[in-house]
Amino acid sequence: MSKWRKITIGDLGKIVTGKTPSTKNENFWNGDIPFVTPSDLQKSKHVFFTERTVSQEGLTAVRGQVLSSGAICVSCIGNLGYTAMTTQVSVSNQQINSIIPSNDFDKNFIYYLMKSLWDEFKNLERQSTTLSILNKTLFSKMEVIVPEVNTQKQIAKVLSSLDDKIELNTQINHNLEEQIRVLFEDFFINSQHCANWKQGTIADLGNVVGGSTPSKAKPEYYTSNGIAWITPKDLSGNKSKFISKGESDITPAGLRNSSAVIMPRGTVLFSSRAPIGYIAIAKNEITTNQGFKSVVPHLHIGTAFVYCFLKHNLPKIESMASGSTFKEVSGSVMKAIPAVIPAKEVLMNFSTITQPLFDQQELLESENQRLTRLRDALLPKLMSGEIDVSEVEI
């Protein structure tokens, strides 16, 4: 630790607080320049895509807040501490403070340095009685410890090797998902045989199953290692297609004293309220709370078809939701949603072709979870100097 020194975040480079171009000027928007918001920081190390973009005119309108490629963006209003790195010239909104690194520091090291401050950001968030705000001045004054630049590069290389593999796996899975989508449309949407298939409903595809919440007043109904129990919140933070457990499990007593139902591996989970439309596939036996109308596929229909059907028809399903406080798709509505029932041989062919793609996605997601655990275990130890980076082999 003798070569490590204490500095502030402001010493790392230029600090830029984002600015949103006027939304009243249509010419500022829908160009090819990324507009980074906190939700864009939660996907991977790098910001490859953003939900919104700005035009060259929009960039000019906020020219004092333009970010170069390699800027480190940190969410500093609301949910503090989400971090990612730009891959091209970008603009961010005012919820983000960004670091444009000076030449004295390794940009990848700075990214991991910000990631290592997660607990500190969350502590600041908990101390706030209203909306958490970490303004530019306070952000710049936060203290950090850094080693000399060669050690920075070594640390960044070790951690980046893990993140690079995670991002590669994620991109492969994205490509596989696109292949699956195209295959589904070729088989079932654009097929000349569609007109000859039986007209039915989702109830003909599988059993529609709701969920339940065991009494929160009974701590004995909950455990950390019991029967997997999923809530929509678990899927909101889950970037995976497959899920094995949520934040909490329930006990056999919790299961017996509620209306929760154990569903098998291959069940397609579908959140039916708050919000509608989170979709995931159960990796093992699973239960859910009442925020789901999941589909246990009939054997001859298969998980692949049900998953693709729900994704393709999500806008239609959302449009059938009702409710004054919040929109919800009821069990009766879910069961009655129209569905074409393809011929068994067509379903079998689709399953035969797509199942290897689903299997590969599941394997890559499992590998990413393992790599993420390894990275997260190494991160605080490397960033504090507790582990000598020269002794680490990946």
BELTA-V333531 format. One record per run of one state. SS is the DSSP state (H for helix, E for strand, C for the rest). FROM is the first residue (numbers start at 1). TO is the last residue. If there is no record, write none. Layout:
SS | FROM | TO
SS | FROM | TO
This chain:
C | 1 | 4
E | 5 | 8
H | 9 | 12
E | 13 | 17
C | 18 | 25
H | 26 | 28
E | 29 | 36
C | 37 | 37
H | 38 | 42
C | 43 | 45
E | 46 | 47
C | 48 | 51
E | 52 | 54
C | 55 | 55
H | 56 | 61
C | 62 | 62
H | 63 | 65
C | 66 | 66
E | 67 | 67
C | 68 | 71
E | 72 | 75
C | 76 | 76
E | 77 | 77
C | 78 | 82
E | 83 | 86
C | 87 | 89
E | 90 | 92
C | 93 | 95
E | 96 | 101
C | 102 | 106
H | 107 | 115
C | 116 | 117
H | 118 | 127
C | 128 | 132
E | 133 | 133
C | 134 | 135
H | 136 | 141
C | 142 | 142
E | 143 | 146
C | 147 | 148
H | 149 | 189
C | 190 | 193
H | 194 | 196
C | 197 | 197
E | 198 | 201
H | 202 | 204
C | 205 | 205
E | 206 | 209
C | 210 | 218
H | 219 | 221
E | 222 | 223
C | 224 | 226
E | 227 | 230
C | 231 | 231
H | 232 | 236
C | 237 | 241
E | 242 | 243
C | 244 | 248
E | 249 | 250
C | 251 | 251
H | 252 | 256
C | 257 | 262
E | 263 | 263
C | 264 | 267
E | 268 | 273
C | 274 | 275
E | 276 | 282
C | 283 | 285
E | 286 | 288
C | 289 | 291
E | 292 | 292
C | 293 | 293
E | 294 | 297
C | 298 | 302
H | 303 | 312
C | 313 | 313
H | 314 | 319
C | 320 | 321
E | 322 | 322
C | 323 | 327
E | 328 | 328
C | 329 | 330
H | 331 | 336
C | 337 | 337
E | 338 | 341
C | 342 | 343
H | 344 | 384
C | 385 | 388
H | 389 | 391
C | 392 | 394
